[in-house]
Amino acid sequence: MPLIRRQFSLAVGDIVDGRFRLLAELGEGGMSRVYEAEDLKYDRPAAVKVLAHWLAEDDEFRERFSREAAAAERANHPHVLPVWAHGEQDGLLFLVTPLCDCDLGGVLRQRGQLDAGTALAIIAQVAWALDWAHGRGIVHRDVKPENVLLITGPGTDHAYLADFGLAKVASAQTLTQSGHPAGLTPAYAAPEQWLDEAVGPAADQYALAATLYTCLAGHPPFHPRRGPSLREAHLRDMPPELTGVVPGLPAGIAEAVSRALAKDPRRRFGTCGEFVTAAQSAMQRANPPATPGPAGSTDGRSASSAADQSAAWAPTAPDIPGPEATGPADEPAPASAPVVLTPEPAPPPHFPAPTRHGRRRLVLAGTLAIALATVVAVALVLLSGGADRPTSRAPDTPASRLSQIRVGAGPIALASGTGGVWVANSVDGTVSRIAPRKGAVRGGPSPAVDRPFSIAVDDGAVWVVGLDGGLAHIDPRSGRRVARANLGISADGVAAGAGALWVINTTAGTVTRVSTRSSRPHVGRPLHVGDGTSDIAVAFGSVWITNSGSGTLVRLDPSSGRVLSTTPLRGAADAVAVGEGAVWALSPGRGRVLRVDPASGATEVIAVPRAEGGDIAVGDGAVFYVSHDDGTAVRIDAATRRRAGAPVRVAADARGAAIADGALFVANFRRGTVAKLTF
């Protein structure tokens, strides 16, 4: 032990990076030590992982750290543990993350096992994070209970997927080249990892299924085997059937787990989300709406989810002509099929919240037995290349100007328009409506879609889309869902205008036009518009799209589907908004807000604080840039294009933003509120 301790020179009481005071040691391994810390700049708890001296002295490690950190900038998601800071001090490398309450492994050690509803609520959040990462070419490679960190909250637990262990930014080389399976956790590793074969998203699904098995059974699938016996079990045997291990468990859940644990990756589900959906559907069939499972479930599902799946909104023939209206070369055009919105039945009953658990402590996965490859990968995958931070703490906002409005669980996207300010709540799958002048919610959260991620408002409707392609039509007068469907495509964002909905797919870099002019809408053919499509808006007779991968702003003709212009942003573009006579694009990593004149195409750059992620809102003579890093808002005068005052902090965990009636509204994700800042 003394030999290990000499690897670390920092101690309790030291201040790291000029802002993180180390309060207590939480754990130590041969390669890292973890501290509970206080963030002096933003007055919040943090966890600081300090790596051993010899890692900092490894030239190869340093070179890879510098070269690949920027490539992992997009690994940013509500259920991926964020990195607040990283760097070097006194010859030691460090990482700083939020301080969590507990990890799933610790919960299982205390409680033995979880009921199916609680387990699925947690696993669904992890599945969302994994699919999000897979869509950006990142494979985790070490999914296990200890890597699922939990923060307890009102009515639900928020899960973070931590330590992207052996995760790598995928390329043709990393997905096809065999490498030594160093760092795998034997109880959860897929057969292809044991065989030292190519590892892709299906390996994460296998580990996720093994984690769900552990939650339900109280032990991993091949417990208590060890060594060669455990290896052979993963390669050749199926684990004991869950229905025989967990009395009363719906057979469909066991079947879903068994399929996800298939030896051949090709026999597993297409995505982690499909696996969780199959398990949740089985639980809903076994527990009808009169006695549903836990809710506000962190997976955001309700009793109506099964109906959402059956009401598929199948793609039809493309309604944007021209040679540009083509998808990727290897993607066939969708077949023609009728599309019908399914009328909404009576609202489902309110579900009770799942049991909360855990105490205030930190468990960072792999702390006590972390391998060098794991440390390297954490740095390469979770850290953003743009490490610039605000140099001073944002001033406190007067209470008369700032208020918090309670909405649904996990608010993530906002839109203003007919009926008020609309909020998509990603955790409980609902939409909330705020009366902007009063700053109060009108009615309670209303069911929308599974995992809603974007929301749009036009003259006669509010539209909410989920990551799996679910679409809800909300009546702006009643605030209730009046119809629902499934687009049959993955959806990462939506905009309304020019007689249609416009849906983007980040992974494919496409935009799809959904006609809403009739009662039988049509889903057009996906149009490829860039790399890493991130946001979309409609105004000035055009569709405007930002691409985070290629760092561009694309202008699309809504009638022909032809690309009219492509403006380089020289940096990953997170968001686009329209209003005040211009188009406004945001590149937070470069600290840039770009104003584009829609008539001349002339551009103007406005400098803002750098951040790993952000949002932008326009209206009432103002443009607001909201940093996701520290929850601060920067106001820009739309007329003069000059910053008006210093950044002010509005939300602890900021996400989407909108402007209405002289106020800025910002989603406060973890706290389940929307901040209202009057300006």
Protein Blocks (a to p, Z undefined) as FASTA:
>chain_A
ZZmmmmpmbdehiaghhlaccfbdfbdcfkbccdddddfklopadddddddfklmmmmkl
mmmmmmmmmmmmmmccfkbccdfbgcdeehiacddddddfbdfklmmmmnopacfklmmm
mmmmmmmmmmmmmmnopafklacfklpccdddehiacdddehilkaccddfklmmmccdf
ehiafklpcfklmnopacdfklmmmmmmmmmmmmmnopafklcbehjllmmmmmmpccdd
fklmmghiafklmmmmmmmmpfblklmcfblklmmmmmmmmmmmmmcfklccdehianlp
afklmmmmmmcccddddfbecjklccdfklccdddddddddddddddddddddddedddd
dddehklmccfklmmmmmmmmpcfblcccfbdcddddfklpccddddehiabdcddehia
cdddfknopacdddfklopaedjaddfbehiabdcddfkbccdddfkopacdddfklopa
fbdcdehiacfbdceeehiacdddfklopacdddfkbmbdcddddddfbehiabdcdeeh
iacdddfklopacdddfklopafbdcdehiacfbdceeehiacdddfknopacdddfkno
pacdddddddfbdcddeeehiacdddfklopacdddfklopaedjaddfbfbdcbdddee
hiacdddfknopacdddZZ
